[in-house]
Amino acid sequence: MARTAGSDGQKTEAAIREAAVNLIARHGYEAVTMRQLAAEVGVQAAALYRYFPTKEDLLYDLMTGHMEALIDSWNTVRPPHGDCPARLEAFVANHIRFHVERRHSTHVNNMELRSLSRDRLSAILKLRNRYEKELRTILREGAEDGSFLIEDSAMTAMAIIQMITGVIVWFRPDERLSVDEVTETYLAMTMRLVGAVRHSEKTHVFERA
């Protein structure tokens, strides 16, 4: 996909992405026009095509960027070592914080898969599978070493992903709960789901003993 060099071009491209995410999240991909997007950014409609030759190019760019950023965020916080419960806690906490901070981007990524062509849909799904495989691996290894009491790691992974991504549907940071408080609650629910003691709770048990 073509890119326009230079600081002004990079700023314009970033502004296009931000405006597109917000508009698509509010109105849906089909309802948003390139002319409407250009007006939101403050450029001529023809200028958009220097950055994104088609509207689908833009959507695919947004979705690819979202998934790559999610994978990168996990790679940054993934414990280099540690038991499976600690790795699961890190995965869940990072997932929730990432998606809360990118509410509109997450909505677009989840709701507009139907708008991609077959090849591009396949590419996004491969990125999703690459990310979710990390969770499936943690659950499988935890089941094997006795850390978790689960029968189907793939199904459990799907349940956890749906639960922790769904936070963005109802959570608002200006209401009664903070991101940290919500994360703590979801960590506790996740650990109960897999039949494990939370890493922090295990520490407290040892301290009392």
Backbone as CSV, one residue per row, in Angstrom:
resi,resn,N_x,N_y,N_z,CA_x,CA_y,CA_z,C_x,C_y,C_z
1,MET,0.836,-1.180,0.000,0.000,0.000,0.000,0.876,1.237,0.000
2,ALA,0.507,2.236,-0.769,1.324,3.425,-0.917,1.373,4.218,0.381
3,ARG,2.518,4.866,0.632,2.674,5.722,1.796,3.238,7.061,1.331
4,THR,2.826,8.125,1.973,3.336,9.444,1.647,4.395,9.815,2.661
5,ALA,5.605,10.135,2.187,6.730,10.401,3.070,6.640,11.811,3.639
6,GLY,7.418,12.068,4.670,7.490,13.394,5.248,6.632,13.508,6.489
7,SER,7.034,14.441,7.385,6.333,14.571,8.657,4.886,14.991,8.466
8,ASP,4.613,15.934,7.533,3.239,16.364,7.305,2.398,15.212,6.776
9,GLY,2.977,14.433,5.871,2.258,13.285,5.332,1.959,12.263,6.406
10,GLN,2.915,12.040,7.305,2.708,11.080,8.384,1.633,11.557,9.347
11,LYS,1.615,12.864,9.618,0.584,13.415,10.502,-0.793,13.278,9.865
12,THR,-0.871,13.559,8.559,-2.149,13.441,7.857,-2.625,12.000,7.853
13,GLU,-1.706,11.080,7.597,-2.059,9.663,7.572,-2.563,9.208,8.940
14,ALA,-1.901,9.653,10.002,-2.339,9.303,11.349,-3.714,9.893,11.638
15,ALA,-3.943,11.117,11.171,-5.245,11.761,11.373,-6.340,11.017,10.622
16,ILE,-6.024,10.513,9.435,-6.997,9.731,8.656,-7.368,8.463,9.410
17,ARG,-6.373,7.781,9.925,-6.640,6.545,10.658,-7.515,6.814,11.886
18,GLU,-7.163,7.837,12.643,-7.919,8.148,13.858,-9.364,8.509,13.529
19,ALA,-9.541,9.363,12.528,-10.893,9.761,12.144,-11.680,8.577,11.610
20,ALA,-11.036,7.722,10.838,-11.712,6.560,10.261,-12.182,5.604,11.348
21,VAL,-11.327,5.340,12.329,-11.706,4.453,13.427,-12.930,4.996,14.156
22,ASN,-12.925,6.289,14.459,-14.034,6.885,15.188,-15.326,6.879,14.375
23,LEU,-15.224,7.209,13.103,-16.421,7.250,12.254,-16.994,5.851,12.030
24,ILE,-16.131,4.898,11.732,-16.607,3.534,11.470,-17.199,2.921,12.734
25,ALA,-16.586,3.193,13.873,-17.120,2.659,15.131,-18.510,3.217,15.406
26,ARG,-18.732,4.486,15.061,-20.034,5.116,15.332,-21.090,4.759,14.290
27,HIS,-20.700,4.732,13.016,-21.698,4.626,11.944,-21.650,3.316,11.159
28,GLY,-20.564,2.564,11.275,-20.403,1.355,10.481,-19.649,1.636,9.199
29,TYR,-18.916,0.642,8.741,-18.058,0.791,7.575,-18.840,1.191,6.325
30,GLU,-19.944,0.521,6.077,-20.706,0.772,4.856,-21.261,2.188,4.811
31,ALA,-21.592,2.739,5.953,-22.224,4.059,5.987,-21.227,5.207,5.840
32,VAL,-19.966,4.947,6.131,-18.946,6.003,6.073,-18.404,6.123,4.658
33,THR,-18.378,7.338,4.135,-17.836,7.585,2.798,-16.469,8.247,2.902
34,MET,-15.707,8.121,1.842,-14.391,8.766,1.816,-14.552,10.287,1.847
35,ARG,-15.597,10.795,1.256,-15.847,12.241,1.301,-16.121,12.698,2.739
36,GLN,-16.922,11.916,3.457,-17.198,12.228,4.859,-15.917,12.177,5.684
37,LEU,-15.088,11.186,5.424,-13.826,11.052,6.144,-12.904,12.227,5.848
38,ALA,-12.846,12.631,4.567,-12.004,13.764,4.187,-12.435,15.035,4.907
39,ALA,-13.746,15.234,5.015,-14.262,16.417,5.701,-13.881,16.391,7.176
40,GLU,-13.914,15.204,7.775,-13.554,15.063,9.184,-12.079,15.410,9.411
41,VAL,-11.227,15.018,8.470,-9.788,15.256,8.596,-9.427,16.677,8.188
42,GLY,-10.244,17.254,7.273,-9.967,18.594,6.780,-9.092,18.618,5.547
43,VAL,-9.254,17.599,4.685,-8.500,17.548,3.428,-9.477,17.299,2.287
44,GLN,-8.995,17.466,1.060,-9.810,17.147,-0.101,-9.979,15.634,-0.208
45,ALA,-11.141,15.207,-0.689,-11.403,13.768,-0.791,-10.344,13.066,-1.633
46,ALA,-9.904,13.738,-2.711,-8.911,13.125,-3.586,-7.594,12.869,-2.857
47,ALA,-7.306,13.660,-1.827,-6.044,13.500,-1.096,-5.998,12.183,-0.338
48,LEU,-7.158,11.666,0.057,-7.176,10.410,0.807,-6.582,9.268,0.007
49,TYR,-6.786,9.306,-1.300,-6.355,8.191,-2.143,-4.851,8.139,-2.315
50,ARG,-4.148,9.194,-1.899,-2.684,9.145,-1.887,-2.198,8.219,-0.779
51,TYR,-3.018,8.068,0.245,-2.649,7.245,1.388,-3.300,5.865,1.327
52,PHE,-4.561,5.855,0.913,-5.316,4.604,0.862,-6.110,4.567,-0.449
53,PRO,-5.637,3.812,-1.431,-6.265,3.799,-2.754,-7.749,3.429,-2.752
54,THR,-8.179,2.596,-1.793,-9.590,2.238,-1.697,-10.019,2.284,-0.233
55,LYS,-11.322,2.325,-0.017,-11.832,2.324,1.359,-11.490,1.008,2.054
56,GLU,-11.504,-0.091,1.312,-11.137,-1.365,1.928,-9.668,-1.391,2.314
57,ASP,-8.808,-0.750,1.524,-7.396,-0.642,1.904,-7.269,0.005,3.281
58,LEU,-8.067,1.031,3.504,-8.040,1.728,4.790,-8.520,0.812,5.909
59,LEU,-9.627,0.129,5.696,-10.155,-0.770,6.724,-9.155,-1.875,7.053
60,TYR,-8.569,-2.444,6.028,-7.593,-3.518,6.243,-6.375,-2.989,7.000
61,ASP,-5.946,-1.789,6.682,-4.830,-1.168,7.385,-5.161,-0.990,8.866
62,LEU,-6.366,-0.531,9.157,-6.782,-0.339,10.549,-6.791,-1.655,11.307
63,MET,-7.337,-2.689,10.691,-7.432,-3.978,11.361,-6.065,-4.626,11.542
64,THR,-5.238,-4.533,10.528,-3.888,-5.094,10.634,-3.103,-4.385,11.731
65,GLY,-3.195,-3.056,11.741,-2.493,-2.282,12.754,-2.943,-2.624,14.157
66,HIS,-4.254,-2.831,14.320,-4.795,-3.188,15.630,-4.233,-4.528,16.101
67,MET,-4.275,-5.529,15.239,-3.813,-6.856,15.639,-2.312,-6.884,15.868
68,GLU,-1.545,-6.211,15.041,-0.097,-6.193,15.223,0.275,-5.482,16.518
69,ALA,-0.455,-4.405,16.843,-0.191,-3.692,18.097,-0.544,-4.569,19.298
70,LEU,-1.620,-5.347,19.182,-2.015,-6.247,20.272,-0.948,-7.318,20.492
71,ILE,-0.478,-7.911,19.411,0.570,-8.930,19.510,1.849,-8.333,20.101
72,ASP,2.213,-7.141,19.641,3.410,-6.481,20.160,3.275,-6.174,21.651
73,SER,2.071,-5.760,22.061,1.879,-5.427,23.475,2.057,-6.667,24.348
74,TRP,1.564,-7.811,23.863,1.743,-9.047,24.624,3.206,-9.464,24.648
75,ASN,3.882,-9.335,23.529,5.299,-9.692,23.487,6.120,-8.840,24.460
76,THR,5.665,-7.612,24.684,6.378,-6.712,25.592,6.218,-7.108,27.048
77,VAL,5.017,-7.573,27.426,4.761,-7.873,28.838,4.840,-9.356,29.165
78,ARG,4.949,-10.208,28.154,4.978,-11.652,28.413,6.105,-12.003,29.364
79,PRO,5.796,-12.696,30.462,6.861,-13.095,31.391,7.840,-14.046,30.698
80,PRO,9.137,-13.764,30.765,10.105,-14.649,30.116,10.109,-16.038,30.743
81,HIS,9.781,-16.060,32.012,9.659,-17.323,32.738,8.434,-17.193,33.634
82,GLY,8.101,-18.210,34.325,6.984,-18.118,35.261,6.004,-19.249,35.068
83,ASP,5.257,-19.515,36.134,4.290,-20.591,36.056,3.087,-20.162,35.220
84,CYS,2.245,-21.119,34.896,1.117,-20.854,34.003,0.115,-19.860,34.586
85,PRO,-0.230,-19.939,35.892,-1.132,-18.927,36.434,-0.597,-17.506,36.311
86,ALA,0.696,-17.322,36.537,1.283,-15.984,36.408,1.228,-15.513,34.961
87,ARG,1.482,-16.403,34.018,1.401,-16.044,32.596,-0.026,-15.715,32.186
88,LEU,-0.973,-16.469,32.730,-2.377,-16.208,32.412,-2.806,-14.854,32.962
89,GLU,-2.396,-14.537,34.173,-2.708,-13.230,34.749,-2.151,-12.110,33.872
90,ALA,-0.927,-12.268,33.413,-0.304,-11.243,32.574,-1.058,-11.086,31.262
91,PHE,-1.479,-12.190,30.686,-2.207,-12.155,29.416,-3.534,-11.423,29.586
92,VAL,-4.296,-11.799,30.605,-5.615,-11.199,30.823,-5.501,-9.713,31.133
93,ALA,-4.574,-9.343,32.007,-4.415,-7.933,32.380,-4.019,-7.092,31.173
94,ASN,-3.096,-7.582,30.375,-2.667,-6.840,29.196,-3.801,-6.718,28.180
95,HIS,-4.551,-7.787,27.981,-5.651,-7.792,27.019,-6.707,-6.756,27.393
96,ILE,-7.080,-6.734,28.655,-8.109,-5.791,29.088,-7.644,-4.357,28.928
97,ARG,-6.451,-4.055,29.396,-5.954,-2.684,29.315,-5.813,-2.242,27.862
98,PHE,-5.289,-3.104,27.011,-5.114,-2.767,25.596,-6.456,-2.405,24.963
99,HIS,-7.482,-3.206,25.216,-8.762,-2.993,24.545,-9.549,-1.836,25.136
100,VAL,-9.418,-1.602,26.426,-10.073,-0.439,27.023,-9.491,0.846,26.446
101,GLU,-8.191,0.861,26.248,-7.534,2.050,25.708,-7.822,2.243,24.223
102,ARG,-8.313,1.207,23.555,-8.577,1.271,22.115,-10.002,0.788,21.828
103,ARG,-10.951,1.378,22.530,-12.341,0.932,22.457,-12.875,0.952,21.024
104,HIS,-12.704,2.073,20.318,-13.239,2.189,18.962,-12.527,1.245,17.997
105,SER,-11.230,1.145,18.143,-10.466,0.250,17.280,-10.899,-1.193,17.479
106,THR,-11.139,-1.567,18.727,-11.596,-2.928,19.015,-12.961,-3.183,18.396
107,HIS,-13.841,-2.205,18.497,-15.180,-2.351,17.916,-15.093,-2.566,16.412
108,VAL,-14.279,-1.765,15.748,-14.114,-1.902,14.299,-13.543,-3.275,13.963
109,ASN,-12.548,-3.697,14.731,-11.890,-4.970,14.458,-12.826,-6.151,14.641
110,ASN,-13.759,-6.036,15.559,-14.684,-7.137,15.819,-15.891,-7.137,14.897
111,MET,-16.384,-5.945,14.552,-17.650,-5.855,13.840,-17.518,-5.802,12.326
112,GLU,-16.353,-5.435,11.817,-16.244,-5.196,10.381,-15.465,-6.265,9.623
113,LEU,-15.258,-7.418,10.226,-14.645,-8.526,9.488,-15.457,-8.853,8.244
114,ARG,-16.779,-8.701,8.342,-17.682,-9.008,7.228,-17.429,-8.120,6.019
115,SER,-16.762,-6.984,6.231,-16.553,-6.025,5.146,-15.263,-6.270,4.375
116,LEU,-14.466,-7.239,4.805,-13.203,-7.530,4.129,-13.390,-8.540,3.012
117,SER,-12.567,-8.430,2.007,-12.543,-9.441,0.953,-11.966,-10.736,1.521
118,ARG,-12.135,-11.808,0.799,-11.778,-13.132,1.319,-10.320,-13.234,1.731
119,ASP,-9.424,-12.782,0.877,-7.992,-12.899,1.182,-7.605,-12.054,2.390
120,ARG,-8.167,-10.875,2.476,-7.828,-9.995,3.593,-8.455,-10.486,4.894
121,LEU,-9.634,-11.036,4.803,-10.248,-11.642,5.981,-9.369,-12.777,6.490
122,SER,-8.872,-13.589,5.586,-8.008,-14.704,5.965,-6.751,-14.204,6.665
123,ALA,-6.181,-13.102,6.171,-4.959,-12.557,6.773,-5.213,-12.060,8.195
124,ILE,-6.347,-11.398,8.406,-6.672,-10.910,9.752,-6.945,-12.069,10.696
125,LEU,-7.646,-13.069,10.220,-7.942,-14.228,11.061,-6.668,-14.979,11.442
126,LYS,-5.680,-14.981,10.555,-4.401,-15.604,10.887,-3.703,-14.852,12.013
127,LEU,-3.784,-13.523,11.982,-3.205,-12.726,13.064,-3.936,-12.994,14.381
128,ARG,-5.248,-13.097,14.304,-6.028,-13.415,15.511,-5.634,-14.777,16.072
129,ASN,-5.520,-15.729,15.181,-5.169,-17.075,15.624,-3.776,-17.095,16.247
130,ARG,-2.864,-16.337,15.667,-1.506,-16.250,16.215,-1.536,-15.700,17.643
131,TYR,-2.369,-14.696,17.870,-2.475,-14.109,19.212,-3.168,-15.068,20.175
132,GLU,-4.303,-15.610,19.767,-5.076,-16.476,20.660,-4.364,-17.798,20.936
133,LYS,-3.452,-18.188,20.038,-2.657,-19.397,20.275,-1.815,-19.250,21.534
134,GLU,-1.399,-18.017,21.830,-0.634,-17.768,23.051,-1.448,-18.172,24.279
135,LEU,-2.725,-17.799,24.286,-3.592,-18.153,25.409,-3.846,-19.656,25.446
136,ARG,-4.099,-20.242,24.289,-4.336,-21.688,24.253,-3.127,-22.460,24.769
137,THR,-1.941,-21.981,24.452,-0.717,-22.639,24.920,-0.596,-22.559,26.437
138,ILE,-0.876,-21.382,26.999,-0.821,-21.226,28.453,-1.798,-22.189,29.125
139,LEU,-3.015,-22.260,28.588,-4.037,-23.116,29.184,-3.686,-24.593,29.041
140,ARG,-3.182,-24.965,27.873,-2.818,-26.379,27.657,-1.694,-26.792,28.592
141,GLU,-0.663,-25.960,28.694,0.464,-26.292,29.565,0.041,-26.297,31.028
142,GLY,-0.877,-25.398,31.390,-1.364,-25.372,32.761,-2.183,-26.601,33.109
143,ALA,-2.955,-27.085,32.121,-3.725,-28.308,32.331,-2.799,-29.504,32.473
144,GLU,-1.722,-29.503,31.683,-0.787,-30.627,31.710,0.006,-30.690,33.009
145,ASP,0.365,-29.520,33.562,1.174,-29.553,34.792,0.327,-29.480,36.062
146,GLY,-1.006,-29.477,35.885,-1.893,-29.497,37.042,-2.244,-28.138,37.607
147,SER,-1.780,-27.072,36.972,-2.105,-25.729,37.460,-3.571,-25.385,37.238
148,PHE,-4.141,-25.896,36.140,-5.516,-25.598,35.776,-6.344,-26.882,35.724
149,LEU,-7.606,-26.762,36.068,-8.541,-27.880,35.985,-9.504,-27.607,34.824
150,ILE,-9.063,-27.898,33.616,-9.879,-27.691,32.424,-9.783,-28.922,31.534
151,GLU,-10.854,-29.175,30.796,-10.888,-30.340,29.913,-10.593,-29.979,28.455
152,ASP,-10.937,-28.767,28.049,-10.774,-28.366,26.651,-10.131,-26.991,26.629
153,SER,-8.829,-26.936,26.365,-8.115,-25.658,26.414,-8.561,-24.708,25.313
154,ALA,-8.919,-25.247,24.137,-9.352,-24.392,23.036,-10.684,-23.721,23.360
155,MET,-11.622,-24.480,23.889,-12.932,-23.920,24.238,-12.811,-22.942,25.398
156,THR,-11.974,-23.280,26.367,-11.765,-22.377,27.501,-11.138,-21.073,27.031
157,ALA,-10.209,-21.152,26.093,-9.583,-19.949,25.550,-10.623,-19.059,24.885
158,MET,-11.525,-19.652,24.119,-12.571,-18.865,23.461,-13.453,-18.172,24.494
159,ALA,-13.800,-18.878,25.557,-14.642,-18.299,26.598,-13.942,-17.123,27.277
160,ILE,-12.659,-17.284,27.566,-11.905,-16.217,28.226,-11.776,-15.008,27.316
161,ILE,-11.449,-15.225,26.049,-11.313,-14.117,25.096,-12.610,-13.332,25.000
162,GLN,-13.733,-14.044,24.869,-15.019,-13.360,24.777,-15.293,-12.550,26.044
163,MET,-14.984,-13.108,27.187,-15.260,-12.438,28.462,-14.419,-11.174,28.623
164,ILE,-13.123,-11.287,28.372,-12.251,-10.145,28.661,-12.287,-9.085,27.568
165,THR,-12.673,-9.464,26.355,-12.862,-8.453,25.311,-14.175,-7.716,25.529
166,GLY,-15.157,-8.411,26.091,-16.465,-7.814,26.313,-16.473,-6.682,27.324
167,VAL,-15.374,-6.472,28.026,-15.289,-5.364,28.983,-15.615,-4.035,28.302
168,ILE,-15.182,-3.864,27.056,-15.367,-2.570,26.393,-16.834,-2.257,26.124
169,VAL,-17.702,-3.257,26.170,-19.119,-3.026,25.899,-19.756,-2.177,26.994
170,TRP,-19.331,-2.399,28.225,-19.998,-1.713,29.336,-19.098,-0.775,30.136
171,PHE,-17.787,-0.996,30.103,-16.898,-0.234,30.986,-16.698,1.197,30.497
172,ARG,-16.804,2.140,31.429,-16.481,3.538,31.167,-15.552,4.005,32.285
173,PRO,-14.371,4.524,31.940,-13.371,4.862,32.960,-13.796,5.970,33.913
174,ASP,-14.814,6.757,33.552,-15.239,7.861,34.412,-16.347,7.452,35.374
175,GLU,-16.679,6.158,35.391,-17.707,5.691,36.301,-17.078,5.129,37.578
176,ARG,-17.779,4.252,38.283,-17.379,3.925,39.652,-16.136,3.053,39.741
177,LEU,-15.789,2.315,38.692,-14.653,1.404,38.740,-13.507,1.908,37.877
178,SER,-12.298,1.706,38.353,-11.111,2.032,37.564,-10.735,0.833,36.700
179,VAL,-9.834,1.041,35.758,-9.347,-0.061,34.932,-8.696,-1.123,35.800
180,ASP,-7.930,-0.695,36.793,-7.261,-1.652,37.676,-8.274,-2.480,38.462
181,GLU,-9.343,-1.851,38.929,-10.354,-2.574,39.690,-11.095,-3.580,38.819
182,VAL,-11.419,-3.171,37.609,-12.079,-4.089,36.677,-11.159,-5.251,36.341
183,THR,-9.893,-4.947,36.121,-8.925,-5.991,35.799,-8.815,-7.004,36.936
184,GLU,-8.760,-6.518,38.171,-8.682,-7.414,39.325,-9.887,-8.346,39.373
185,THR,-11.070,-7.812,39.117,-12.280,-8.627,39.146,-12.254,-9.685,38.047
186,TYR,-11.835,-9.298,36.875,-11.806,-10.246,35.761,-10.702,-11.274,35.929
187,LEU,-9.617,-10.893,36.572,-8.571,-11.874,36.869,-9.104,-12.942,37.816
188,ALA,-9.850,-12.507,38.818,-10.411,-13.466,39.770,-11.392,-14.406,39.066
189,MET,-12.237,-13.866,38.184,-13.197,-14.690,37.457,-12.489,-15.675,36.529
190,THR,-11.426,-15.209,35.888,-10.680,-16.079,34.980,-10.062,-17.240,35.724
191,MET,-9.462,-16.947,36.875,-8.826,-18.011,37.640,-9.841,-19.014,38.172
192,ARG,-11.019,-18.534,38.553,-12.057,-19.473,38.968,-12.499,-20.345,37.795
193,LEU,-12.546,-19.742,36.610,-12.954,-20.483,35.419,-12.005,-21.645,35.123
194,VAL,-10.714,-21.432,35.357,-9.733,-22.486,35.052,-9.392,-23.326,36.283
195,GLY,-10.057,-23.047,37.394,-9.834,-23.852,38.592,-8.475,-23.641,39.216
196,ALA,-8.008,-22.380,39.219,-6.669,-22.094,39.744,-6.733,-21.059,40.855
197,VAL,-5.703,-21.045,41.685,-5.532,-20.011,42.693,-4.759,-18.873,42.065
198,ARG,-5.229,-17.639,42.273,-4.509,-16.496,41.725,-3.111,-16.421,42.297
199,HIS,-2.185,-15.967,41.474,-0.778,-15.882,41.881,-0.632,-15.041,43.144
200,SER,-1.341,-13.901,43.210,-1.247,-13.021,44.372,-1.866,-13.674,45.597
201,GLU,-2.977,-14.404,45.412,-3.621,-15.084,46.525,-2.727,-16.180,47.082
202,LYS,-2.013,-16.869,46.173,-1.100,-17.927,46.609,0.004,-17.340,47.505
203,THR,0.470,-16.155,47.145,1.506,-15.497,47.929,1.004,-15.176,49.321
204,HIS,-0.257,-14.658,49.399,-0.826,-14.322,50.684,-0.999,-15.569,51.555
205,VAL,-1.369,-16.691,50.951,-1.519,-17.948,51.686,-0.189,-18.350,52.307
206,PHE,0.887,-18.224,51.506,2.207,-18.574,52.007,2.604,-17.648,53.159
207,GLU,2.255,-16.344,53.038,2.620,-15.399,54.068,1.910,-15.718,55.371
208,ARG,0.607,-16.105,55.279,-0.138,-16.437,56.491,0.403,-17.707,57.135
209,ALA,0.846,-18.648,56.272,1.384,-19.901,56.797,2.693,-19.634,57.528
